[in-house]
Structures are given as C-alpha cells and as structure tokens.
C-alpha cells in the first residue's frame, strides 16, 4: 500500500471588530515561524468567515504538524486534500 502524506490545516480564530486585521498580522508570524523552523508551508492565508469572525491558517504536511501545534497552539485543525 502506498504511503500518502496528508496535509493538515491549522487554524486560529479571531473575533471582534479588529479580528480581520489581527488575522492578517497573525499570518505574518505563522510564515516567520515556519521559515525559522525550516517547515515547508503548503498554504497559508486568512479568511473572513463573518463580519466579526476571521481566521488565519497555515497548512503543513503531517510530519510538521506537531511542531507547529505544540509551539503555536492553534484553536483547531483539519485534514485537507
């Protein structure tokens, strides 16, 4: 059976009037952390979920997930295709 590496999207939620701006700023730090730790980033970004709810995310391959999770404590995560 083929060993397929999964990608994990780690998510941080930000709420309130400044949530979107905070999410944008947080994404900068996510990318800086990945670069410092030599973690290849599959994807990163921000999303405006609702008027007062935004999120920042970083997607990494599964072997790097624990490093990011333990250091940066995301609010949640999900497997992505």
C-alpha positions as semicolon CSV with decimal commas, in nm:
position;residue;x (nm);y (nm);z (nm)
1;X;0,000;0,000;0,000
2;X;0,125;0,345;-0,092
3;X;0,218;0,577;0,196
4;X;0,045;0,908;0,122
5;X;0,141;1,207;0,334
6;X;-0,158;1,411;0,446
7;X;-0,172;1,788;0,476
8;X;-0,302;1,946;0,795
9;X;-0,459;2,292;0,810
10;X;-0,402;2,455;1,150
11;X;-0,646;2,735;1,227
12;X;-0,655;3,034;1,463
13;X;-0,986;3,220;1,509
14;X;-1,011;3,594;1,572
15;X;-1,334;3,765;1,668
16;X;-1,447;4,121;1,704
17;X;-1,415;4,439;1,504
18;X;-1,037;4,401;1,474
19;X;-1,048;4,027;1,401
20;X;-0,966;4,055;1,032
21;X;-0,667;4,283;1,087
22;X;-0,545;4,060;1,370
23;X;-0,574;3,753;1,144
24;X;-0,368;3,930;0,873
25;X;-0,100;4,012;1,127
26;X;-0,103;3,661;1,271
27;X;-0,045;3,508;0,928
28;X;0,280;3,706;0,903
29;X;0,400;3,545;1,227
30;X;0,294;3,199;1,110
31;X;0,509;3,233;0,800
32;X;0,800;3,372;1,001
33;X;0,781;3,076;1,240
34;X;0,775;2,827;0,953
35;X;1,076;2,990;0,792
36;X;1,271;3,000;1,121
37;X;1,195;2,632;1,189
38;X;1,255;2,523;0,827
39;X;0,898;2,398;0,793
40;X;0,772;2,384;0,433
41;X;0,439;2,563;0,405
42;X;0,184;2,406;0,173
43;X;-0,050;2,703;0,205
44;X;-0,133;2,991;0,438
45;X;-0,389;3,265;0,442
46;X;-0,673;3,446;0,609
47;X;-1,047;3,415;0,571
48;X;-1,332;3,640;0,674
49;X;-1,594;3,395;0,798
50;X;-1,849;3,654;0,914
51;X;-1,842;4,024;0,986
52;X;-1,695;3,969;1,333
53;X;-1,515;3,637;1,278
54;X;-1,195;3,591;1,081
55;X;-0,926;3,327;1,083
56;X;-0,563;3,276;0,995
57;X;-0,431;2,939;0,888
58;X;-0,122;2,752;0,784
59;X;-0,121;2,418;0,606
60;X;0,175;2,186;0,655
61;X;0,243;1,822;0,580
62;X;0,157;1,586;0,864
63;X;0,515;1,526;0,987
64;X;0,548;1,900;1,066
65;X;0,205;1,937;1,228
66;X;0,315;1,853;1,584
67;X;0,596;2,109;1,576
68;X;0,358;2,388;1,476
69;X;0,077;2,266;1,702
70;X;0,291;2,238;2,013
71;X;0,465;2,572;1,966
72;X;0,177;2,788;1,844
73;X;-0,133;2,618;1,991
74;X;-0,392;2,655;1,714
75;X;-0,761;2,662;1,800
76;X;-0,835;2,371;1,568
77;X;-0,709;2,172;1,273
78;X;-0,838;1,970;0,983
79;X;-0,709;1,733;0,720
80;X;-0,710;1,886;0,372
81;X;-0,678;1,730;0,028
